[in-house]
């Protein structure tokens, strides 16, 4: 059973499903499992740590399917991109920041260029830079996103219309095959999925985090910069993060400037992590977290979501 789209044909995969390159949890085992399942696995290269890449790339590179590497554009340099390209990925994905300095290097290496966008101005820029695929990220997504972004439902078709014929992947609030089907109906060529894949047996995530995702609810998620400030992260403030509830959110909500100026509060956060009072990392989770109730293999999950999408489209009269 396959859903053929421009994306599946371009990448040589069976299903229009891609793994979001979640920094810290989308390691080699998770990316490999997604690729084995017929989707497109993308490593969460984050800031381009050489040791992390050297450890995780061989795991996914050993699979028969195509794979990619994703980076946080604001936090890398050219050396990180060139290092990733030296491993021969099928694609490089860049998110959050100006991809201009790196686009030509990716193309020259023969890899496909995937650019994530959070507004129409970024989408136009992605087209100008020659993106092979554009990811339209809605605000329902877990983790970081634009402070003034738009919801997935209206945003995806707007991007599809603007950037045609460049294929678009929908991202944000997609956690099962029904969401994949919805993305295709909106005109996308597939879906980029994060939170659902974080709750799988192959994800590099602390058990406390996967447990929180399985038990979490969409109404418990919140977008904020508080946790980035508290943990001393360098994330630009224009990209708040959607997470599950957290004691520091309750303590500092609306007082971000005060938190940033309080060294004692920042040390308290580190101390609380060290003694296990709070999770080692915030629990990045999208609004579709309600749909996650188990910890399957990512390989099986891809197959299941593809079958659900096929069924949803058939029942809707689209197949």
C-alpha positions as CSV (number, residue, x, y, z in Angstrom):
1,X,0.0,0.0,0.0
2,X,1.6,3.3,-1.1
3,X,0.6,6.9,-1.4
4,X,2.6,8.2,-4.3
5,X,3.4,12.0,-4.3
6,X,6.0,14.3,-5.8
7,X,7.9,13.9,-2.5
8,X,7.9,10.1,-2.5
9,X,9.1,10.1,-6.1
10,X,11.8,12.7,-5.5
11,X,13.2,10.9,-2.5
12,X,12.6,7.3,-3.6
13,X,10.5,6.4,-0.5
14,X,7.3,4.4,-0.2
15,X,5.3,6.8,2.1
16,X,4.9,10.6,2.2
17,X,6.2,10.7,5.8
18,X,9.4,12.3,7.1
19,X,11.0,12.4,10.5
20,X,11.4,15.9,12.0
21,X,15.1,16.4,12.8
22,X,14.5,16.8,16.5
23,X,17.8,17.7,18.1
24,X,18.9,15.3,20.8
25,X,16.2,12.6,20.1
26,X,16.2,12.0,16.3
27,X,19.4,10.0,16.3
28,X,20.7,7.3,14.0
29,X,18.4,4.5,15.3
30,X,15.3,6.6,14.9
31,X,16.1,7.9,11.5
32,X,17.1,4.4,10.3
33,X,13.8,3.0,11.6
34,X,11.7,5.6,9.8
35,X,13.7,5.0,6.6
36,X,13.2,1.2,6.9
37,X,9.5,1.7,7.4
38,X,9.4,3.5,4.0
39,X,9.5,7.1,5.2
40,X,12.4,9.6,5.1
41,X,14.5,9.6,8.3
42,X,16.3,12.9,9.1
43,X,18.9,13.1,11.8
44,X,18.6,15.9,14.4
45,X,22.0,17.4,13.8
46,X,21.0,20.5,15.8
47,X,24.3,22.5,16.2
48,X,26.4,20.1,14.2
49,X,28.4,18.5,17.0
50,X,31.1,16.5,15.2
51,X,31.2,13.7,17.9
52,X,27.4,13.3,17.8
53,X,27.4,13.1,14.0
54,X,30.3,10.6,14.0
55,X,28.4,8.4,16.4
56,X,24.9,8.6,14.9
57,X,25.4,8.9,11.1
58,X,26.9,5.4,10.6
59,X,23.8,3.9,12.2
60,X,21.4,5.4,9.6
61,X,23.9,5.3,6.8
62,X,24.0,1.5,7.1
63,X,20.3,1.3,6.1
64,X,19.3,0.7,2.5
65,X,16.9,3.7,2.4
66,X,17.6,7.4,1.8
67,X,18.2,9.6,4.8
68,X,19.0,13.2,5.7
69,X,20.5,15.5,8.3
70,X,18.8,18.6,9.8
71,X,20.3,21.6,11.4
72,X,19.3,24.7,13.4
73,X,20.4,27.3,10.9
74,X,20.9,30.0,13.5
75,X,23.3,27.8,15.5
76,X,25.7,26.4,12.9
77,X,28.5,27.4,10.6
78,X,29.6,26.2,7.2
79,X,31.9,23.6,8.7
80,X,28.9,21.8,10.3
81,X,27.1,21.6,6.9
82,X,30.2,20.4,5.1
83,X,30.9,17.8,7.7
84,X,27.4,16.4,7.3
85,X,27.7,16.5,3.5
86,X,30.9,14.4,3.7
87,X,28.8,11.5,5.0
88,X,26.7,11.5,1.8
89,X,23.1,12.3,3.0
90,X,20.3,12.3,0.5
91,X,19.2,15.7,1.8
92,X,20.1,18.5,4.3
93,X,17.3,20.3,6.1
94,X,17.7,23.8,7.5
95,X,15.4,25.4,10.0
96,X,15.1,28.7,11.9
97,X,17.5,31.2,10.5
98,X,19.0,32.4,7.2
99,X,19.8,29.3,5.0
100,X,21.4,31.5,2.4
101,X,25.1,30.9,3.3
102,X,24.6,27.1,3.0
103,X,22.2,26.5,0.2
104,X,24.7,26.5,-2.6
105,X,27.0,24.2,-0.7
106,X,24.2,21.6,-0.3
107,X,23.3,21.7,-4.0
108,X,27.0,21.4,-5.1
109,X,27.4,18.3,-3.0
110,X,24.5,16.7,-4.9
111,X,22.1,16.6,-1.8
112,X,18.5,17.8,-1.9
113,X,17.8,21.0,0.0
114,X,14.9,21.1,2.4
115,X,14.0,24.4,4.0
116,X,11.5,24.8,6.8
117,X,9.5,28.1,6.8
118,X,7.2,29.7,9.3
119,X,5.8,32.5,7.3
120,X,5.2,33.5,3.7
121,X,8.3,35.8,3.5
122,X,10.5,32.8,4.5
123,X,8.6,30.7,1.9
124,X,9.5,33.2,-0.9
125,X,13.1,33.3,0.3
126,X,13.2,29.4,0.2
127,X,12.0,29.5,-3.4
128,X,14.7,32.1,-4.3
129,X,17.3,29.9,-2.8
130,X,16.3,26.9,-4.9
131,X,14.8,24.7,-2.2
132,X,13.9,21.2,-3.5
133,X,11.3,20.8,-0.7
134,X,9.7,23.4,1.6
135,X,8.4,22.5,5.0
136,X,5.5,24.7,6.2
137,X,5.5,24.6,10.0
138,X,2.3,25.5,11.8
139,X,2.1,26.7,15.3
140,X,0.6,23.5,16.6
141,X,4.1,21.9,16.4
142,X,6.1,20.8,19.4
143,X,9.4,22.5,20.1
144,X,10.4,25.8,18.6
145,X,8.5,27.9,16.1
146,X,7.7,31.4,15.1
147,X,6.3,33.7,17.7
148,X,3.9,35.2,15.1
149,X,3.3,32.0,13.1
150,X,0.1,30.6,11.7
151,X,-1.9,27.4,12.3
152,X,-1.2,24.5,10.0
153,X,-4.6,24.3,8.4
154,X,-4.6,27.8,6.8
155,X,-0.8,28.0,6.5
156,X,0.0,24.9,4.5
157,X,-2.3,25.7,1.5
158,X,-1.1,29.3,1.4
159,X,2.5,28.0,1.1
160,X,1.5,25.4,-1.4
161,X,-0.1,28.0,-3.7
162,X,2.8,30.5,-3.2
163,X,5.7,28.1,-3.9
164,X,4.2,25.8,-6.6
165,X,5.6,23.7,-8.2
166,X,8.1,23.2,-5.3
167,X,6.7,20.3,-3.2
168,X,5.6,21.2,0.4
169,X,5.6,19.0,3.5
170,X,3.1,20.0,6.2
171,X,4.3,20.1,9.8
172,X,2.6,20.9,13.1
173,X,-0.1,18.9,14.9
174,X,0.3,15.7,12.9
175,X,0.5,12.5,14.9
176,X,-1.3,9.8,12.9
177,X,-2.4,8.8,9.5
178,X,-5.4,11.1,9.5
179,X,-3.1,14.0,9.9
180,X,-1.0,12.8,7.0
181,X,-4.2,12.4,4.9
182,X,-5.2,16.0,5.8
183,X,-1.8,17.3,4.8
184,X,-2.3,15.7,1.3
185,X,-5.8,17.1,0.9
186,X,-4.3,20.6,1.8
187,X,-2.1,20.2,-1.2
188,X,1.1,19.1,0.6
189,X,3.2,16.3,-0.8
190,X,3.6,14.7,2.6
191,X,4.0,15.4,6.3
192,X,7.0,16.1,8.6
193,X,6.3,14.6,12.0
194,X,8.1,15.1,15.3
195,X,6.3,14.5,18.6
196,X,4.8,11.2,17.6
197,X,8.2,9.9,16.6
198,X,9.7,11.1,19.9
199,X,7.5,8.6,21.6
200,X,9.0,5.5,20.0
201,X,11.4,2.8,21.1
202,X,14.3,4.2,19.0
203,X,14.2,7.8,20.1
204,X,17.1,9.2,22.0
205,X,14.9,10.5,24.8
206,X,14.9,10.1,28.6
207,X,12.2,7.7,29.8
208,X,10.7,10.5,31.9
209,X,10.2,12.5,28.7
210,X,8.6,9.7,26.6
211,X,6.3,8.9,29.6
212,X,5.2,12.6,29.8
213,X,4.4,12.6,26.1
214,X,2.3,9.4,26.4
215,X,0.4,10.8,29.4
216,X,0.2,14.4,28.1
217,X,-2.7,16.3,26.6
218,X,-2.9,19.0,24.0
219,X,-4.4,21.6,26.4
220,X,-1.3,21.1,28.7
221,X,1.0,22.4,26.0
222,X,2.2,26.0,26.0
223,X,4.4,28.2,23.8
224,X,7.0,30.3,25.8
225,X,10.6,31.4,26.0
226,X,10.7,30.9,29.8
227,X,12.4,27.5,29.6
228,X,15.0,28.6,27.1
229,X,15.9,31.5,29.3
230,X,16.0,29.3,32.5
231,X,18.3,26.7,30.9
232,X,20.6,29.3,29.4
233,X,19.8,28.3,25.8
234,X,20.9,30.5,22.9
235,X,17.6,30.2,21.0
236,X,16.6,33.5,19.5
237,X,13.6,34.9,21.4
238,X,11.5,35.1,18.2
239,X,11.3,31.3,18.3
240,X,9.4,30.3,21.5
241,X,8.9,26.7,22.2
242,X,5.8,24.6,22.7
243,X,6.2,22.2,25.6
244,X,4.2,20.4,28.2
245,X,3.6,22.1,31.6
246,X,6.6,22.8,33.7
247,X,7.1,24.3,37.2
248,X,9.3,27.1,35.8
249,X,6.6,28.1,33.4
250,X,4.2,28.6,36.3
251,X,6.8,30.4,38.3
252,X,8.1,32.8,35.7
253,X,5.3,33.2,33.1
254,X,5.1,36.9,32.1
255,X,8.3,37.7,33.9
256,X,10.8,36.6,31.3
257,X,13.0,39.7,31.6
258,X,13.2,39.3,35.3
259,X,14.2,35.7,35.0
260,X,16.9,36.5,32.5
261,X,18.4,39.1,34.9
262,X,18.3,36.7,37.9
263,X,21.5,34.6,38.2
264,X,20.2,32.8,41.2
265,X,17.0,31.7,39.4
266,X,19.1,30.4,36.5
267,X,21.3,28.4,38.9
268,X,18.2,27.1,40.6
269,X,17.1,25.5,37.3
270,X,20.4,23.7,36.9
271,X,20.3,22.5,40.5
272,X,16.8,21.2,40.1
273,X,17.8,19.3,37.0
274,X,20.8,17.8,38.8
275,X,18.7,16.5,41.7
276,X,16.0,15.2,39.4
277,X,13.3,17.6,40.5
278,X,12.6,18.5,36.9
279,X,13.2,16.7,33.6
280,X,16.7,17.0,32.1
281,X,15.1,18.8,29.1
282,X,11.8,20.5,28.6
283,X,9.2,18.1,27.1
284,X,8.8,19.4,23.6
285,X,5.3,18.4,22.5
286,X,2.8,19.5,19.9
287,X,-0.9,19.9,20.2
288,X,-1.6,16.5,18.8
289,X,0.0,14.8,21.9
290,X,-3.4,13.5,22.9
291,X,-3.2,11.0,20.0
292,X,-0.1,9.4,21.4
293,X,-0.8,6.5,23.8
294,X,2.0,4.0,23.3
295,X,5.7,3.6,22.4
296,X,5.9,1.6,19.2
297,X,8.8,1.0,16.9
298,X,9.1,3.9,14.5
299,X,9.4,1.4,11.6
300,X,6.0,-0.1,12.5
301,X,4.6,3.4,13.1
302,X,5.4,4.6,9.6
303,X,3.6,1.6,8.1
304,X,0.6,2.1,10.4
305,X,0.3,5.8,9.7
306,X,0.5,5.2,5.9
307,X,-2.3,2.6,6.1
308,X,-4.4,5.0,8.2
309,X,-3.8,7.8,5.7
310,X,-4.8,5.5,2.8
311,X,-8.0,4.5,4.7
312,X,-8.9,8.1,5.6
313,X,-8.5,9.2,2.0
314,X,-10.6,6.3,0.7
315,X,-13.4,7.0,3.1
316,X,-13.3,10.7,2.1
317,X,-13.6,9.7,-1.5
318,X,-10.1,10.9,-2.4
319,X,-8.7,7.5,-3.5
